[in-house]
Amino acid sequence: KRRWSEYFFSLVTDRDAVPTTRTLGLAPLLLRRFESTVREINQASRRLYRRQALGRSIGSLLFLLAVGVMLLAVLQRGRAGELAAGPLAAYAFAALRLRREADALSQSLSELMEGALQVAFLPELLRTVPAVSDAPEAARPLIRGRIEVDQVTFHYPGSDRPAVDRVSLRLEPGETVALVGHNGSGKTTLAKLIARLYDPTAGRVLVDGRDLKELSLEHWHQHLGLVVEHPLAFEGSAHENLAFGDWRRMLDDRQAVVGAADRARVRELIESLPQGFDTLLGRGFGQVSLSTGQWQRLAVARVLARRPAVLILDEPTANLDVFAELELFSALREVAAGTTTVFISHRFSTVQMADRILVLEAGRLVEQGSHRELLRAGGLYASLFRLHGAALGTESPDPVLG
């Protein structure tokens, strides 16, 4: 139970888990489970403490009896003239009392120092303001999915070099756009700015013509689907792993979860598990730990279950073979039709499926266009495409798709 409580706590505080749990709006559910688990721990602890107190009381009583017997023996020897009982008894009591008081003082000082350390951090904690928060009167408009990035620059704290540098672009509702570039070119940072996991240092991100900062953060995340590069493997049943995509609606609705699995084409995978949808997944508490590729497919299915207006996928097929990749994108075409989709990929078989490709270099948007247009332009994209093909030992890096 204590490990479960620590796990729930980590899901709302761990740096790698927060992007997923925040955009899925899981904090209320996880905190409720954390509180319930801690209550169980406290109840068990109280029972344990009562038993320990009883044990200590019995031990203390036995100790006092032993001291009493010893003192009686001392008094008897004193009466017989064998030793002076008074001074011996005084020394014995003084020693016992000194030890007891020393232990009590040591424990009190230890508790005082621990408390002082905790209290010292409290003012700093109370002064901390979230870097990303709602405006006083945050709006909750209908989200259609038009995204505009207007001269956006972003610096990570402590860095002088911009991760994103004066980028401007526009995504139309229902458009599928791929972000391409070398590692460190700003692709993931730009995606996180659109998801509003960060606010720009300069410039604006607009949704349907409104500054993203004007929108309720909870409302925006309810209409957003985000799959990060390393998908979060939730400890829990396969049913829960899918239902977390829209937990208020689906957590107690098996039919809705099965339907979502069907649409995202992961039902066969789930039903092949030992207990199907009731199979506990994960390395910490589960029966089965999926492969990275399977977790990735489950993560995509989870966000598709909420039918988002905007979908952001960071390397969604990095751990899939070409056939699983084709199956995933076929499902995306069906389930996410009409959804504004942004995906990051180094696999050109994936990139070619986009309506438009945006190429970033050192935080700047340097090229954009379709696959064929960018190849004809002979710029950075064409260079990356040829390098990828050479690494695979083929003239085209996409022998299946051409």
C-alpha positions in Angstrom: 0.0 0.0 0.0 2.8 2.4 0.8 4.4 1.6 -2.6 1.0 2.3 -4.3 0.8 5.6 -2.5 4.3 6.6 -3.6 3.4 5.6 -7.2 0.2 7.7 -7.3 2.2 10.6 -5.8 5.0 10.2 -8.5 2.4 10.4 -11.3 1.5 14.0 -10.4 5.0 15.2 -9.5 7.5 13.3 -11.7 8.9 15.3 -14.5 8.5 12.6 -17.1 4.9 11.7 -16.0 3.4 15.2 -15.7 2.9 16.0 -19.4 0.7 12.9 -19.8 -1.2 13.1 -16.5 -1.7 16.8 -16.8 -3.1 16.8 -20.4 -5.3 13.8 -19.5 -6.6 15.7 -16.5 -5.8 12.7 -14.2 -4.8 14.7 -11.1 -8.2 14.6 -9.3 -8.5 10.8 -9.8 -4.8 10.1 -8.8 -5.0 12.3 -5.7 -8.3 10.6 -4.7 -6.6 7.2 -5.0 -3.6 8.5 -3.2 -5.7 9.8 -0.3 -7.7 6.5 -0.1 -4.5 4.5 0.0 -2.9 6.7 2.6 -6.0 6.4 4.8 -5.7 2.6 4.6 -2.0 2.9 5.6 -2.9 5.2 8.5 -5.6 2.8 9.8 -3.1 -0.1 9.6 -0.4 2.1 11.3 -2.8 3.0 14.1 -3.4 -0.7 14.8 0.3 -1.4 14.7 1.1 1.5 17.0 -1.6 0.3 19.5 0.1 -3.2 19.5 3.5 -1.5 19.9 2.2 0.7 22.7 0.8 -2.4 24.5 4.1 -4.2 24.0 6.1 -1.2 25.3 3.8 -1.0 28.3 4.2 -4.6 29.1 8.0 -4.3 28.7 8.1 -1.2 30.9 6.1 -3.0 33.6 8.4 -6.0 33.5 11.4 -3.7 33.7 9.9 -1.9 36.8 9.2 -5.3 38.4 12.8 -6.3 37.8 14.0 -3.0 39.3 11.7 -3.6 42.3 13.0 -7.1 42.8 16.6 -5.7 42.6 15.9 -3.0 45.1 14.2 -5.4 47.5 17.4 -7.6 47.3 19.5 -4.5 47.9 17.4 -3.5 50.9 17.6 -6.9 52.4 21.4 -6.9 52.0 21.5 -3.5 53.5 19.5 -4.6 56.5 21.9 -7.5 56.9 24.7 -4.9 57.0 26.4 -6.1 53.8 26.2 -2.7 52.0 24.7 0.7 52.4 21.3 0.6 50.7 20.6 4.3 50.7 23.5 5.5 48.6 23.2 2.5 46.2 19.5 3.1 45.7 20.0 6.8 45.1 22.7 6.2 42.5 20.5 3.6 40.8 17.5 5.9 40.6 19.7 8.8 39.5 21.3 6.7 36.7 17.9 5.5 35.4 16.4 9.0 35.5 19.4 10.5 33.8 19.3 8.0 31.0 15.5 8.5 30.5 15.9 12.3 30.4 18.8 12.1 28.0 16.8 9.9 25.6 13.8 12.2 25.8 16.0 15.3 25.2 17.7 13.6 22.3 14.4 12.6 20.7 12.9 16.1 21.2 16.0 17.8 19.7 15.8 15.5 16.7 12.1 16.2 16.2 12.7 19.9 16.6 15.4 19.9 14.0 13.3 17.9 11.5 10.3 20.2 12.0 12.5 23.3 11.6 13.8 22.0 8.3 10.3 21.4 7.0 9.0 24.7 8.2 11.9 26.5 6.6 10.8 25.4 3.2 7.1 26.2 3.8 7.3 30.0 3.0 9.3 29.3 -0.2 6.6 26.8 -1.2 3.8 29.2 -0.5 5.5 31.9 -2.5 5.9 29.6 -5.5 3.6 30.6 -8.4 2.9 28.0 -11.2 4.7 29.0 -14.4 1.6 28.0 -16.4 -1.7 28.9 -14.9 -5.2 30.2 -15.8 -6.1 33.8 -16.4 -8.5 35.3 -13.8 -11.5 34.8 -16.2 -10.3 31.9 -18.3 -12.5 31.2 -21.4 -14.0 27.8 -22.4 -14.9 28.3 -26.0 -15.7 25.6 -28.6 -12.4 24.3 -29.9 -12.3 23.8 -33.7 -8.5 23.2 -34.0 -7.0 26.2 -35.9 -3.5 26.8 -34.4 -1.4 29.8 -35.0 2.1 30.3 -33.8 3.0 34.0 -34.0 6.7 34.9 -33.7 7.2 32.5 -30.8 10.5 32.3 -29.0 11.2 30.1 -26.0 14.2 29.8 -23.6 14.5 27.0 -21.1 15.3 28.3 -17.6 19.0 29.0 -17.3 19.7 28.8 -21.0 20.8 31.7 -23.2 20.1 29.9 -26.4 16.5 29.8 -27.6 15.1 26.3 -28.0 12.5 27.9 -30.4 13.4 31.1 -32.2 10.8 33.5 -33.8 8.7 30.7 -35.3 5.5 31.5 -37.1 3.1 29.0 -38.6 -0.5 28.2 -39.1 -2.3 24.9 -38.9 -5.8 24.6 -40.3 -8.5 22.4 -38.6 -8.2 18.8 -39.7 -4.7 19.3 -41.2 -2.0 16.8 -40.5 1.5 18.3 -40.1 4.9 16.7 -39.5 7.7 18.3 -37.6 11.2 17.3 -38.9 14.7 18.2 -38.0 17.9 17.2 -36.3 17.8 16.3 -32.5 17.7 19.6 -30.6 16.1 21.5 -33.4 13.1 22.5 -31.3 10.5 20.1 -32.5 9.4 18.7 -29.1 9.6 22.2 -27.5 7.3 23.6 -30.1 4.9 20.8 -29.6 4.9 21.4 -25.8 4.3 25.1 -26.4 1.2 24.2 -28.4 0.1 21.9 -25.6 0.7 24.7 -23.2 3.0 22.7 -21.0 5.2 25.9 -21.3 4.3 29.5 -22.1 6.4 31.3 -24.8 9.2 33.7 -23.7 8.0 35.9 -26.5 5.2 35.8 -29.1 1.9 34.0 -28.9 0.2 30.7 -29.6 -3.4 31.2 -30.7 -6.3 28.7 -30.9 -9.1 29.6 -33.2 -7.9 33.2 -33.1 -7.7 33.5 -29.2 -4.5 33.6 -27.3 -3.9 30.2 -25.6 -3.3 32.0 -22.3 -6.9 33.2 -22.3 -8.3 29.7 -22.4 -9.0 27.5 -19.3 -6.0 25.2 -19.1 -8.3 22.3 -18.1 -10.6 23.0 -21.0 -7.8 23.1 -23.5 -6.3 19.8 -22.2 -9.8 18.2 -22.5 -9.7 18.9 -26.2 -6.0 17.9 -26.7 -4.4 14.5 -27.2 -0.7 14.2 -26.4 1.5 11.2 -26.8 5.1 11.8 -25.6 8.2 10.1 -27.1 8.5 7.7 -24.1 4.9 6.7 -23.4 3.8 6.5 -19.8 3.2 2.9 -18.7 0.3 3.1 -16.2 0.3 0.5 -13.5 -3.2 -0.9 -13.6 -5.6 -2.9 -15.8 -5.6 -2.7 -19.5 -9.2 -1.4 -19.1 -7.9 1.5 -17.0 -5.0 2.2 -19.3 -7.5 3.0 -22.1 -10.2 4.5 -19.9 -7.7 7.1 -18.6 -8.1 8.8 -21.9 -11.5 10.1 -20.8 -11.7 8.7 -17.3 -14.8 10.6 -16.1 -16.8 9.0 -18.9 -15.1 5.6 -19.5 -13.6 4.4 -16.2 -16.8 2.5 -15.3 -18.0 1.8 -18.8 -16.5 -1.4 -20.2 -18.5 -1.1 -23.5 -17.0 2.3 -24.2 -13.5 1.1 -23.5 -13.9 -2.0 -25.8 -15.3 0.3 -28.5 -12.3 2.7 -28.2 -9.9 -0.3 -28.4 -11.7 -1.5 -31.5 -11.5 1.9 -33.3 -7.8 2.3 -32.4 -7.1 -1.3 -33.5 -5.7 -2.5 -30.2 -8.5 -4.8 -29.1 -6.8 -7.9 -30.5 -3.7 -7.0 -28.5 -5.6 -6.5 -25.3 -7.7 -9.7 -25.7 -4.6 -11.7 -26.2 -3.5 -10.9 -22.6 -4.1 -13.5 -19.9 -7.2 -11.8 -18.4 -8.0 -9.6 -21.4 -9.1 -6.1 -20.4 -8.7 -7.0 -16.7 -5.1 -8.0 -17.0 -2.9 -5.9 -14.6 -0.1 -4.2 -16.6 3.2 -2.8 -15.5 6.5 -3.9 -13.9 5.7 -2.6 -10.4 2.4 -4.3 -9.6 1.2 -5.9 -12.8 1.0 -9.4 -14.2 2.3 -8.4 -17.7 4.7 -5.8 -18.9 4.2 -4.9 -22.5 6.9 -4.1 -25.0 7.7 -0.5 -25.7 6.0 -0.7 -29.1 2.8 -2.1 -27.4 2.8 0.6 -24.8 3.1 3.1 -27.6 0.1 1.7 -29.4 -1.8 1.7 -26.1 -0.8 5.4 -25.5 -2.1 6.4 -28.9 -5.4 4.5 -28.4 -5.8 6.2 -25.0 -5.7 9.7 -26.4 -7.9 8.8 -29.4 -10.5 7.6 -26.9 -11.2 11.2 -25.9 -11.7 12.3 -29.6 -9.5 15.4 -29.3 -9.7 18.4 -31.5 -5.9 18.7 -31.6 -3.6 15.7 -31.5 0.2 15.9 -30.8 2.3 12.7 -31.4 6.0 12.7 -30.5 7.7 9.8 -32.3 4.5 7.7 -32.3 6.0 4.9 -34.4 9.6 4.9 -33.2 9.3 1.4 -31.7 6.9 -0.1 -34.3 7.8 -2.2 -37.3 6.6 -1.0 -40.7 3.4 -3.1 -40.7 2.4 -1.9 -37.2 3.1 1.6 -38.3 0.8 1.3 -41.3 -1.9 -0.1 -39.1 -1.5 2.7 -36.6 -1.8 5.4 -39.2 -4.8 3.7 -40.8 -6.5 3.8 -37.5 -5.5 7.5 -37.1 -7.0 8.3 -40.5 -10.3 6.8 -39.4 -10.5 7.9 -35.7 -8.8 11.2 -36.0 -10.4 12.4 -39.2 -11.1 16.1 -38.9 -8.6 16.4 -36.0 -5.7 18.9 -36.3 -2.7 16.5 -36.0 0.9 17.4 -35.3 3.5 14.6 -35.2 7.2 14.5 -34.8 9.1 11.7 -36.5 12.5 10.7 -37.9 10.9 8.0 -40.1 10.2 9.3 -43.5 7.6 6.6 -44.2 5.6 8.3 -41.4 6.5 11.9 -42.5 5.2 11.3 -46.1 1.7 10.7 -44.7 1.5 14.4 -43.6 -0.4 17.1 -45.6 2.5 19.4 -44.8 6.0 19.0 -43.5 7.7 21.7 -41.3 11.5 21.5 -41.1 13.2 23.1 -38.1 16.9 23.8 -37.6 18.4 25.3 -34.4 14.9 26.5 -33.3 14.1 28.2 -36.6 11.5 27.1 -39.2 13.6 26.8 -42.3 11.3 24.9 -44.8 7.8 23.8 -45.2 5.8 22.1 -47.9 4.8 18.6 -49.1 7.2 15.7 -49.3 7.6 16.1 -53.1 7.9 19.9 -52.9 10.7 19.7 -50.3 12.6 17.1 -52.3 12.5 19.3 -55.4 13.7 22.3 -53.3 16.9 20.4 -52.5 17.3 21.9 -49.0 17.7 20.4 -45.5 14.7 18.1 -45.8 16.1 16.6 -49.1 19.5 16.2 -47.4 18.0 14.4 -44.4 16.0 12.2 -46.7 19.1 11.1 -48.6 21.0 10.5 -45.4 18.2 8.3 -44.1 18.1 6.3 -47.3 21.9 5.9 -47.3 21.7 4.6 -43.7 19.2 2.0 -44.7 21.2 1.1 -47.8 18.4 2.0 -50.2 17.9 4.7 -52.8 14.6 5.5 -51.0 14.3 5.2 -47.3 10.7 4.1 -47.7 10.8 0.9 -49.8 7.2 -0.1 -48.7 5.6 3.2 -49.4 7.8 4.2 -52.4 
